[in-house]
Amino acid sequence: MAVGAIINNGKIEETTSESSVKKASSSNGMDKDAFLQLLVAQMKYQDPLEPTSNTEYISQYATFSQVEQMQNMAATMELSRASSMVGKLVEVQTTNSNGEVKSIQGTVEYVTYENNKAYVSIDGNLYSADDVTAVVDQTYQTAVDLAVAFLNAMDKLPSLENLTLNEKDAVTTLQNGFNNMTSYQQSFISDSYIEKLQKYVERMAILTEEADKTEESHKTEDTDKTEETDKTGNVEENTQEAASTSETV
């Protein structure tokens, strides 16, 4: 595995990926080769007057084989668990070389397996699968994102007393957005905000109705003025015609 290094002020800084890999590599425990070396050393330096029986050697090896099988099974289960995270949003808590604990959230890109340990890749960095503290369901995350966006948009509206028709599009968008949410997504929005939205919708309906009445009133006034102007014009026209007729006679 190729690992990049970060140079800062002429010194190589250890990344969180390298820290996770080193920490895991140092805690792998005894492997099969190490056990065989210990077994050979035990045979070499045993008491020649009271040598260890073959049965005991076989028993030790059988015990180690069982432990090795359990470790392999655990490794397979760990890899399977890590592989199931691919494409999912996870939260990782890791400690760097300075002892600082950092919480990182991101989508798992792929999984790799080295030194009997599974590692997940997030934004190009490798983290031990053991450091994953949470796997976030996409449905849950979508509901949270919608709720946060909804609350932010509500908070940007003016107070109910200062609401004007200029905010009509914003209120309509919020109402449509809330109505288009599933019941699960709506459950992430507090009742106080739902009541607040309802009051804004009702207030906007009143403002719209008042504006429509005012506009209709202006239209009626304009129509009356037009009709009055037409009548006046007709009277003047009739008067002129009558005067013209009198002069002719």
Secondary structure, 3 states (H helix, E strand, C coil): CCCCCEEECCEEECCHHHHHHHHHHCCCCCCHHHHHHHHHHHHHCCCCCCCCCHHHHHHHHHHHHHHHHHHHHHHHHHHHHHHCCCCCEEEEEEECCCCCEEEEEEEEEEEEEECCEEEEEECCEEEEHHHEEEEECHHHHHHHHHHHHHHHHHHCCCCHHHCCHHHHHHHHHHHHHHHHCCHHHHCCCCHHHHHHHHHHHHHHHHHHHHHHHHHHHHHHHHHHHHHHHHHHHHHHHHHHHHHHHHHHC
